[in-house]
Amino acid sequence: IQYRESSDMLTVACVLKSGGIYTPKHVERLRDQVHANLKALHRFVCLTDIQHKICENIPLRHNWPGWWSKIELFTPGLFHGRVGYFDLDTLIQDDITPLITCAAPFVICRDWLPIKGHGKSKYNSSIMAWNADVADHIYSNFTPDLMTQYHGDQDYIAEMMPKAAVFPIGTISSWKASGGRIPKNCRVCVFTGHPKPWDLPHAI
């Protein structure tokens, strides 16, 4: 994957949906990590149905449960330019500038732990980056009944973006796939399920 330089402001987004384990404190944690590890002009926003003062809030339009609220990231006209997304439970430990400014129009994590019986598992949507004008159809083609046809948002995204690029091996790691450890050389570690990074005394 090649990288590009740009003077345009980047957007880094997260999603906070009520009813789960996450709170505005987790938004603040992610915001601070992004600010410390992104060496480019950027704005940090949160798509949410919980009002908070941590950062700029963008109200969720739908009451889609859990991870399905991520689909709203691709609402046409919501963003402009280059967009990066991180789950609230990711651990950023090095420069993420080359990840977000990747030259690929749409880039996502590979799926480290495919789920048996769900053959469409191809990607992990914990971290993504894209040009705002290339993924509108992810939202436009989505209907609530699709939530029963796909195991999760990442399987639906795989269907919509079959030629998506994936982040280079080693830059992003999975806690579980790495045997319950945080590889020192990765830029970001993804925590699916449990534990979460704040459950570990040696993680931030």
Secondary structure, 3 states (H helix, E strand, C coil): CCECCCCCCEEEEEEECCCCCCCHHHHHHHHHHHHHHCCCCEEEEEEECCCCCCCEEEECCCCCCHHHHHHHHHCCCCCCCEEEEECCCCEECCCCHHHHCECCCEEEEECCCCCCCCCCCCEEEEEEEEECCCCHHHHHCCCHHHHHCCCCHHHHHHHHCCCCEECCECCEEECCCCCCCCCCCCCEEECCCCCCHHHCCCCC
